Amino acid sequence: MGPPQTKEKNTPQVQVLDDRVIKKEFELYRAGKIEAVQEYRMQYFDIMDGDYSGRLLQAEDELLNNSQYEEALRKRLAGEENENTSGENGPLQDLQKKVSEAERQTWILKRRLWALRSAAPDTIFTRGITLWRSNPKWFMHRALCEDCAGKGGCCGRGCGCCAKRLANGVPAGHCTLECPCCESARGFELDETEKLELFNMFSAASGDEKWRRDGRFRLIMIQLIGYDNYKKGNPFKQIVDSLPKDDPPPRYESLSGALRDLDVS
């Protein structure tokens, strides 16, 4: 049922930066230089993050995965109820129990995520996260939509499920292995072994492979800084409702030398 859940680590101790650093940060921000201030903030990733971003993304992934699992169970339960003409309640009761358990877990994960967010210290780095996440559609950045489509998610089809999740009041984000729409589109259900293999395929990379995949998407998801493949300017302009069919997003064949110098492992 998705990735294993882990216990939260203690909140890292906040380091104090020189006043000149903070002054420059706010000068860039007040001047409306969004990309410049985000890149400036990212320079302090190593000393200010304390793995907060990793724990934040993990908590979000766990919530997204479980909420889509819950959605899939509810649809399966509705189908079974409509087709149940024999009066046999055993299978229905099993499904109802699974729905209740998934609903309970979603409730817990929402509060675990809120606890992590509310305990985050106010630093130059977390201010970068706050700015990027101030747009509720931040996760619809073209690079993240491309990644979803490449893994067989809804961004590669015309259903628009990823964009609709925000409006439907469910945890916003892209498709996980539990997405019921993706399962319907591919025409078969993945067993637990296949899910684990696919999960590890995208999360257990190492070395340069880990940097290319985990690093670039982690940077986009937590803060967004410029990539050579995208035009310079306001990063919020890369947020889309869906991938345009006549203007596909660029591929990430390489990253700039400046980004490669960042240690995001």
N, C-alpha and C positions, 0 to 999 in steps of 0.2 A: 504494500500500500504506500509506495513512494519511498523517499529517502528516510533513513533512520533519524530520529530526533535526538538531539543532544542537550545536555545541561548548559545553561548560560555560564559564561565566565564572569569573574568579578569585573566591575567597571574599571578601566585603566586610569592610572593617575594622570591628571592633566599637566602638561608642561607649559611653562610661561614663556611667551615670545617677547622679543624686544618691541618696545612701543613703536619704533619706526616701521616694523613689519605691519602692525595693525593699521597704522596711519596710511601706508601705501595701499593696503587692502581697501580701506574705505574711500580713498581718493578714486580708485579705479571703479568702485561700485557706484559712487555718486556721479561719476562721469558717464555712466551707462555703458561702460565697456564690459559687457557680460562675459564674452569669451576670455578677455584678458584677465579679469578678476578670478575666473574659475581656474585658469591655468596657473595664476599666481598662487592661489590657495593650494593647488595640487602639489606645489613644490614642497609643502610641509606634510605630505602624506605620511612619510615614514615616522616622523617624530610625534605626530598628533593623532594618528588614527588609532593605534593600540588595538588593532583588529576589530574595531567597532563596525566598520563597513562590512567585513566578512560575516560577523554575527547578525547584522541587520539583514543582509541578503539571504542568509540561511533561514532566518525566522520568517521572512517574506515568502521564500520558496516553500517552506513547510506549510504555511497557511494556504498558499495558492494551490498546492498539490492536494491538500485535504479537502478544500472547498470544492474542487473539481471532482474529487472522488465522491463527495457527498451529493453533488449534482447528478453524477452518473447513477448513483444508487437510487435517487429519487425518481429518475426517469425510468429506470428498470422496474421499480416498485409500481409506478403508474401503469406501465405496460402489463405487468403481471395481474394487477387488479382488474384491468379491462378484459383480459383474456381468461380469467379464472371463472370458469362455468361449472367446475366440478364440485365446488364447495369445499375443497381441501385447503385448509388454512396454514398447513405446515410451512411450505415455501414462502408464503407471504409473511408469516411471523418472523422467519429468519431474516428476510430482507428488511422488515420494519425494525428489527433489532440492530442491524448493521447501520441503517439510516440514523437511528438514535445515537449510536456510538460515534458515528462520524460527525453528527451535529454537536455532540458534546465536545469532541476534540477540536472542532472549528472554534467553538466558544473559548476554549482554553488557549488556543494558539493566537487568537485575536488579542487577548489580554497579555499574553507573553510578549507579543510584538509591541503593544503599547507600553509595557513596562520597560522594554529596551529603549524605545524612542524617548520616553519621558525622563529617563535617567541619563540621557546623553549630555555631556558637558557642552557648554557654549564655547566652541573653539573656531579658529580660522577654517578648519576642515569641515566641521559640522555645519558651519554657515553656508559652505558650498553645497552641501547636501540639501539644506533647507531651501536654498534658492532654486536649485534644479527641480526639487520635488514640489515647489510652489505651484507648478502647473500640474493639475490632476491627471493630465494625459501624458506625463513625462515618459511613461513606458512605451508610448507609441512613436518613439524615435525610429527613424527609418532603419537604422542598423539593427535594432532589436526586432523590428518587424521582419526584416530579411532573415534574421536568425530563426525566428519562429517558422517562417515559410520553409526555410531550408530543412528543418527537422520534421516537416510534414504537418505543421500546425495550421490553425485557421487563417493566418495571414496569407497563406498560399492559396486560399480559396475565396469565394465570394460571399461567404456567410457573415463575415464581419464580427465573429464572436468576441475577439479580443477587445475591440473598441466598444462593444456593447456591454461588456462586464461592468464597466464604470457606471453606466446608466442604470444597470439592473441591480445595483446595490450589493454586488458580490465582490470579494477581493479582486482588485484590478491587476491585470498582468497577462502574460502570454500563456499559451497552452502547455500543460504538463502531460505526462504519460497517462494521466487519469481523465483527460478531457473527453467527455461523452461524444461531442461532435466529431472529434478526430477518430474515435473508435468507430463511429458510424460510417465515416468517409472511407476508412481503410477496409472495412468489411470484416474485421476479425478482432477478437479480444486478445491482448497480450497476457501471457502467463507471468508469474512472479519472477521466474528466471530471466525471461526476456526483458522485463522491466528493469531488473537489476543491471543487466548487461548494457542496456541503452543509457541508464542513469550514469553508470561508470564511464561510458564512452564520452560523455560530455562534462564530467566533473572530476575525473581522476587522471587527467593529463599531467605530464611532468615536463620539466625543463622548458625549452623554447616553445614547445607545443602548448604547455600550460599558460605561458605568457600570452601567446597569440590569441588563445581563446578566452581563458578566464580573465586575463588582465584587461583586455580591451572592453569586454562587456561589463566588467566590474566598474571600470572607470565611467562608462556611459551611464550605468544604472545609478551610481551613487552621486555623480557630480556632473558629468559630461564636460570633457575638454576637447579641443579641436583635433581633428585627424586630417592628414594630408589629403585623404580621399574626398573630403567634404569642403565646400567653400567656407572661407573664413567669414566670420560675422556672428550674428545672434544665433546661438545653438537652438533656441526655441523654434526657429523656423524649420528645423528638421523633424518636427513633430507632425505626423500625418494621421488621417483617418483610416487609410488603407494604403497598400502598396500600389502605385499607379502602374497599370499594365503597359502603357506606352513609354514609361520612363523608369525603368528598374533602377534600384539603388546601386551604388558602386560596390564592387567586391573588395574585401579587405585582404589584398594580397600581401601588403606590407604596411608597416607602421613607421612613423617618423623616428629618427634617431633620438630625439628628445624624449619621446614616450618610452622607447626601449630602455632608457636609462633608469626609469622608475622601477622600484622593487615592489611589485604587487603580489608576490607569491605568498 
